[in-house]
Structure formats: structure tokens, C-alpha cells
Amino acid sequence: MVPANAENRYEVTRADLPLSCPMPGMELWNSHPKVYLPIVDDGGESTCAYCGARYVLQD
């Protein structure tokens, strides 16, 4: 498992959509509430308002 909010930038693919922060597979014991983030097309980016994690769509 990946610790939630351990990195500032995460690369995601279409298989990870719909995109949420924290993502499934992250340890949640010390994280914020789950929020869904909008992300568009290849190279799209989204930033979590809670923790500032940046998600970049790589396809």
C-alpha cells in the first residue's frame, strides 16, 4: 500500500478513473475525506484542495 499524501505528484491512467484523492490502495488512517477530482484528456491535471496532491493523466 502507498501512504496517502506521501507524494506531491501522482501519474494516473484512464484505468484509475474516476479519480479520487486519496486513491484506492492508499492507507487512509491519517488522510482527509475522499473527494473526486475532475481530470480531462491526455496530459490533463487536477489538484486536490485538501492536500495539494497533483494528479497528471498519462495515457
WOVENFEN-V972335 format. One record per pair of residues at least 4 apart in sequence whose C-alpha atoms are under 7 Angstrom apart, sorted by sequence separation. I is the first residue (numbers start at 1). GAP is how many residues later the second one is. D is the distance in Angstrom with one decimal. If there is no record, write none. Layout:
# WOVENFEN-V972335
i = (I	I)
gap = (GAP	GAP)
d = (D	D)
This chain:
# WOVENFEN-V972335
i = (12	22	40	48	39	47	48	39	47	48	39	47	38	46	47	37	45	46	45	46	45	22	44	45	21	43	44	20	21	43	20	21	42	43	20	42	19	20	42	4	19	32	4	2	3	4	1	2	3	4	1	2	1	4	21	12	8	9	10	11	12	13	8	9	10	11	12	13	14	5	7	8	9	10	11	12	13	11	5)
gap = (4	4	4	4	5	5	5	6	6	6	7	7	8	8	8	9	9	9	10	10	11	12	12	12	13	13	13	14	14	14	15	15	15	15	16	16	17	17	17	18	18	18	22	23	23	23	24	24	24	24	25	25	26	27	27	43	44	44	44	44	44	44	45	45	45	45	45	45	45	46	46	46	46	46	46	46	46	47	48)
d = (6.1	6.5	4.9	4.9	5.7	5.8	5.4	5.8	5.6	6.6	5.6	4.5	6.4	5.8	6.2	6.5	6.9	5.3	5.5	6.7	4.5	5.8	5.8	6.2	5.6	6.3	5.3	6.5	5.5	5.2	5.4	6.4	5.8	6.1	4.2	6.1	5.8	5.6	5.8	6.0	5.5	6.8	5.0	6.5	5.3	5.5	5.6	4.8	5.0	6.2	5.6	6.3	6.3	6.2	6.7	6.6	7.0	5.8	6.2	5.8	6.0	5.5	4.7	4.6	4.9	4.9	5.0	5.3	6.9	6.8	7.0	5.9	5.8	6.3	6.0	5.8	5.7	6.2	6.7)
